[in-house]
């Protein structure tokens, strides 16, 4: 607790950073979907155009389901 600001919660009293938690959960979901694509033989294939996703892109973003041209966002 900050002695100059008694209402400031100490580290043990702060809620977890939900933004970081949401990001980690999203990344985990991407990896789980990538594993499903490995199982069904579609890993490395763009879900938008059916083209091949470059190896360099897959190394940088193993969970991606889109080629660089069709990456959402």
C-alpha positions as CSV (number, residue, x, y, z in Angstrom):
1,X,0.0,0.0,0.0
2,X,1.3,3.5,-0.9
3,X,1.5,5.4,2.4
4,X,0.8,8.6,0.6
5,X,-2.3,7.1,-1.0
6,X,-3.9,4.7,1.4
7,X,-6.7,3.9,-1.0
8,X,-4.2,2.4,-3.5
9,X,-4.4,-1.4,-3.3
10,X,-1.2,-3.3,-2.6
11,X,0.1,-5.9,-5.1
12,X,-1.7,-8.8,-3.3
13,X,-5.0,-6.9,-3.3
14,X,-5.0,-6.0,-7.1
15,X,-7.2,-8.1,-9.4
16,X,-5.4,-9.9,-12.2
17,X,-4.9,-8.0,-15.4
18,X,-7.8,-9.2,-17.4
19,X,-6.4,-7.8,-20.6
20,X,-3.3,-10.1,-20.4
21,X,-5.5,-13.0,-19.4
22,X,-7.8,-12.5,-22.4
23,X,-4.7,-12.2,-24.7
24,X,-3.2,-15.5,-23.4
25,X,-6.6,-17.2,-23.7
26,X,-6.9,-16.0,-27.3
27,X,-3.4,-17.3,-28.2
28,X,-4.2,-20.6,-26.6
29,X,-7.3,-20.9,-28.6
30,X,-5.3,-20.1,-31.8
31,X,-2.8,-22.9,-30.9
32,X,-5.6,-25.4,-30.2
33,X,-7.2,-24.6,-33.6
34,X,-3.8,-25.0,-35.3
35,X,-3.5,-28.4,-33.7
36,X,-6.9,-29.4,-35.1
37,X,-5.8,-28.2,-38.5
38,X,-2.7,-30.4,-38.2
39,X,-4.9,-33.4,-37.4
40,X,-7.2,-32.8,-40.3
41,X,-4.4,-32.0,-42.8
42,X,-5.3,-28.3,-43.4
43,X,-2.5,-26.7,-41.4
44,X,-0.6,-24.3,-43.6
45,X,-3.6,-23.7,-45.9
46,X,-5.2,-20.3,-45.8
47,X,-8.8,-20.6,-44.7
48,X,-9.9,-17.7,-46.9
49,X,-8.3,-18.5,-50.3
50,X,-7.1,-22.1,-49.9
51,X,-3.6,-21.0,-50.8
52,X,-0.4,-22.1,-49.0
53,X,0.7,-20.0,-46.0
54,X,4.4,-19.2,-46.3
55,X,6.7,-21.1,-43.9
56,X,8.2,-17.8,-42.7
57,X,4.7,-16.6,-41.7
58,X,4.0,-19.9,-39.9
59,X,7.3,-19.7,-38.0
60,X,6.4,-16.2,-36.9
61,X,2.8,-17.0,-36.1
62,X,2.3,-20.8,-35.8
63,X,-1.4,-20.4,-34.9
64,X,-2.3,-18.4,-38.0
65,X,-5.0,-19.7,-40.3
66,X,-4.6,-17.1,-43.1
67,X,-2.0,-16.0,-45.6
68,X,-0.6,-12.5,-45.2
69,X,-3.0,-11.3,-47.9
70,X,-6.1,-12.5,-46.1
71,X,-5.1,-11.9,-42.4
72,X,-8.0,-10.2,-40.7
73,X,-7.5,-7.0,-38.8
